[in-house]
């Protein structure tokens, strides 16, 4: 089969190669991939990623071969899948615990945008126990995780503060459920109870001065790549909890839930850039340079 593999001598460190078809295990299905999305954390940005690796966390497509155990979907079923690799290829072997059958109204582009970003937002909000009456700030709200976090926090009944790098980056967020679209923490009018932080650095430092007593900060990314300074006793004085969050695996039920929200029209997968996978290097460069709002999706075949 054909796949995008890590090649440190190629533009964007990615190149097409012929690689062996994956061999599914007893509880794995073989999926013909129709679309995959790009995530910042999976792009090969250093020599540490082995040459020949097939990246790809998110992929959607059609089941070609059912699991030998009899578990999971059948051939012809349309599915969305998650995994720590292998999604940037024509075929993917996926454990039945890491996929969900798609509702009829959800296409492959929408589905491919869903797994990592949607699961991260959903599970981080669950960790924060978001509920009606709470004020939730989402940093990096114009990104893939941010778009889902704004919508899911709104669906949970929270008052949502979406923080973005510029007014242009904030376009469309009000329609997704943001009550306030801000470019500076100083614009926060009432202390917030929960922060979902995708950015880190000075932005998070500034946010610490706009939190309610007993607030929870869930760190799920550090897109700024800059150090975060925590003033002495700031956490103690406000009884603020700062926790890192990263959770993957056992995604079938949550993927089915998110896909159902997409199918019902209560959730939108914002694919800002959709191109054929022949343009993968250009899309990766656009993502790294912060030129993508929402998700960048590659179609295959």
C-alpha positions, 0 to 999 in steps of 0.5 A: 500500500501507499503511505506517508512516512517520515523522511528527514531529507524530504520537504516537511520530513514527509514522503510517499513510500510503498509499505507492507499492508498492515496485518490485523490482530484478532480484535482489529479491523482493516480499514480503507482510509478515506480521510485523515487529519493533522495534529501538531503533536504528530508532525515529525519536527526532529530527527528523533522520529525514526525514518520510515514511521507512518504517523497519523492519529486520526483516520476515517474510512470503510471497513474492508475486513472484519475482526477475526474474533467477530467483534466490532463493525462489519465490512462496508461499515463507515468508521472513525478511528483513533490510534498512536500511528498508522493513519496516514496510509491507504489501509489501517488496522484498528482495534475495535475498542478505538473506533466508532461507526459513523451516523449516515449524515457524517462524512469522512472529512468531518469524522477525520477531524474528530478523534484527537481534538474531540476526545481531548476536549471532551475528556478534559471537560469531563475531568473538570466536571464542567456543568451549568453555571460555571465560567470556562475559559478556553485558550487557543480556542481557534485551534482544533481542540479549542473549537471542540472545547468551546462547543462542548462547554457550551453544550454542558451549560457553561459560560464560555470565554474563548481566548484567541491570538487575534480578532480574525482568529476568533471569527465564527466562535460566537456561532459555536457557543462562545459567550465572549471572544477575547484576545487578552485575559485583561478583558475577562469581566468576571473571574473564571472557574475553569481554564482549558489551556492549549497555549501555556507561556505568558498567556497562562501566567496572565490568566492566573490573575483572573481566576475565581477562588478554587479554580481549576486549570487543566493544561492540555497543550503548550502551543506557545512553546514558551515558559510559564511563570507562576508567581509565588503563592498565586496558587496557594492564595486562590486555592487554584489547582493546576493539572496536566492532562493527557489521556488516550485509549479506550475511545470507542464509547466517546468516539460514538458519543461525539459522532452522534453529536455531529450527526445530530447537528449539535457539534461541528467539526471545523475543517478549515483546510481540506486538501488531497494528501498529495499536499500533506507537506504544505498542510503540515507547514500551514499548521506549524505556522498557525495558518489553520483555524480548526483542523487540517484534513487530508483526503486519500484516494 
